[in-house]
Amino acid sequence: MLYCLWLIVFGIFNFIFNFVVGTVFAVYILANTSNFAAGIRKSLYSFFSIKKVNHFIDEIKHINYVFGHFMIGKICDSTLVACLTFLFLLIFKFPYALLIAVIIGLTDLIPYFGPYIGTVPSAILICLVSPVKAITFILFIIVLQQIDGNLITPRIQKQATGLPSFWVLFAITLFGGLFGIVGLLIGVPCFTIIYELIAEHVNNRLKEKDMPTETDYYINDEKLD
């Protein structure tokens, strides 16, 4: 008994210590971002050619844009979905309105599957009080996701990733299997960067051979002359 209590106390202390140290490091790094960036640029220019370093900096800026645009857009979208869900539940007097809205908002951060992952436990909670309201809630989420996927998300995120739907599903499945919840959240922007780098390399190689870079040109099965 005492050993279990000691493990719990030690675990809590370890978590608090790691959280405080991590917060201090994060604040320190954010406060000195310019100095760190300047030091890294200085080191890169000393080892590599100016052209290569400039190209690398452009790639880093693009990665930052993709990640920032995707995450900010997704957070705004999920917040809006959570607010709409909370208003619906509150107006029609559903139980656990705030808790369910938070669950739906957090899981909505995960593309495609997220909203439905949050719907299952939420519907079970409502079903314990009223099965009829649970069915109504599921229908509401289905309608809300159709509106969100076709109207809200495209307007907020625009072309943050530009990935075809197949590759979005592939990225979620791959990174989710490898890194769990974190992979589900960052899988799409990470794979977008990989996809764009590969596409850029392929296009550059084709240009060197004086060949067209449009994918439509390679649809037919015939050999090229």
Disulfide bonds with the S-S distance in Angstrom:
none
